[in-house]
Amino acid sequence: MLTELPSWPYLPTLSRLSLALAIGLFIGIERERRRKEAGLRTFAFVSVLGAVGGLLGESYALLALGLVGILVVFLNIETIRTNEGAEITTSAALLVTAFIGLLAGQGHTFTPTALGVTTAALLAWKEPLAGFSHALTESELRSAILLAILAFVAYPILPSGSIDPWGLIDPRPAWITVLLIAGLGFTNYVLLKLYGARGIELTGFLGGLVNSTVTVTELMQRARASGGLADVTYRAVIFATAAMLVRNAVILGLLAPAVLLDSSMPLALMLIGALCALGMQAKRSHDIQNASEESQRAVDGTTSSPLLSALQSPFSLTAAFKFGLIFLALEIAGTIGQRMLGRFGFYTVSLIGGAVSSASAVASAANLASAGTLPPHVAATGAVFASAMSAMVNLPLVARLAKDRLLTNRIAWTLGGIVLLGAVGAIAQSF
């Protein structure tokens, strides 16, 4: 019978030192490439020094950090003496690397590794980060701060569980949903700002991810002002509709995957219908390239900036509270409708909600299903109804703003076909 081999007593120490050395080398590569005074070997030594301090105890850890502090002082004295300026970023990276080594020496693995990767990324992406921060407006910066406050300050102080005797209002899930939609909108706003001037179709898609109704309104106004862009505007409106379907599917997937599964066929058929319409339009248009070039000039001069203005800030308290109120109203109405009239009451609320805000209606259906108030297949049908109504509600806007009967008819037939495909998918999935 084989006896168990004794473990090597030095393996934990060797693994901790090796991890610290690897992370120090990883961070130092970037500084070495930029030909800094503190490069590959310096960062490796600092990380290993921190690891030794972490291995030997608290007093040695403090001594290691103090020695790194002295090294940072001498490094800056040398660079200032040679008229190269203070190495603030490199100094900060050295201090962080010392702490990384200390954590590795104490036996941590995930935290020092994550810190090492993050530190190297911050050093390597200096130019993109600086360019992004310089391009931010005051409004966008305030929006990001407000979103962070609502996520990390306001959410933890909300009461858990229902706050009313009827079990209709649960603040925390509602707040998470508001933050989710606000985060998606913030991300899509950034994408629209970065790529909105690349073409009306891309603008339509990215704008549709934020708010399809606002996007369609702006596109119709651009079409009427520019003239001769009916084909491109048609494609942009269908792109906005497709983006709305993608956004609603993402909301369902994040909040209630079971509801997404039950609504996958109708949503997929609607999205396929939109993509087929776009493909047929591209094939039918003989001068699509000229139209695209003309649309590019129109976008550069008129479309991107007005659409960003129409969508306002990437995040605002007014928009968040407005969405939250709509969401709560739809959730309460859906719950009451389900209790009093059964599933048909909920379906009615979903149709009305889709005309107002499909994102709110879809999120409400997902939350009700997650809470067990609705069966997943009922919530899925309500989400499909809301998405279909959101697509059709754009038709009156097209008719009123475009002042182009041919364009209105083409969009009407396409949107009607998309909604019909959704109905077919819902019926097929029910069997």
VENURDA-V119377 format. One line per field, one symbol per residue. phi: phi as a letter, one per 40 degrees, with the letter a starting at -180 (. if undefined). psi: psi as a letter, one per 40 degrees, with the letter a starting at -180 (. if undefined). burial: + if it has 9 or more other ideal C-beta (glycine too) atoms within 8 Angstrom, else -. A space follows every 10 residues. Layout:
phi->???
psi->???
burial->???
This chain:
phi->.ccccccccc cdcccccccc ccccccccdc ccccfcccbd cccccccccc cccccchccc cccccccccc cccccccccc ccgcgccccc cccccccccc cccccchcbc cccccccccc cccccccccc cccccccccc cccccccccc cbbccccccc gcbbccgcbb cccccccccc cccccccccc ccccbcccic cccccccccc acccccdccc ccccccggbc cccdcccccc cccdccdccc dccccadccc ccbccccccc cccccccccc ccccccbccc cccccccccd cbcccccccc cgccaacccc cccccccccc cccccccccc bgcccccccc ccccccaccc cccccccccc cgcbcdcccc ccccdccccc cccccdcccc ccfbcccccc cccccccccc cccccccccc c
psi->hhihhiihee dddddddddd dddddddddd dddefidhad dddddddddd dddddeiddd dddddddddd dddddddddd defeiigddd dddddddddd dddddeeidd dddddddddd ddddfddddd ddddehiddd dddddddddd deddddeiii iieieefdhh dddddddddd dddddddddd ddddedeeid dddddddddd hddddddddd ddddddiefd dddddddddd dddddddddd dddddgdddd deeddddddd dddddddddd ddddhdfddd dddddddddd dddddddddd eaidhidddd dddddddddd dddddddddd eadddddddd ddddddhddd dddddddddd eediiddddd dddddddddd ddeddddddd ddfhdddddd dddddddddd dddddddddd .
burial->---------- -----++-++ +-++++++++ ++---+++++ -+++++++++ +++++----+ +++++-+++- ++--++-+++ ------+--+ +-++++++++ ++++++---- -++-+++-++ -++--+--+- ---------+ ++++-+++++ +-+++--+-- -------+++ ++++++++++ ++++++-+++ ++--++--++ ++++++++++ ++++++++++ ++++-+--++ ++++++++++ ++++++++++ ++--++--++ ++++++++++ +++++-++-- ++--+--+-- ++-+++-++- -+++-+++-+ +-++++--++ --++-+++-+ ++++++++-- ----++++++ +-++--++++ ++++++++++ ---+-+-+++ ++++++++++ +++++-+++- ++-+--++-+ ++-++++++- ++++++--+- -
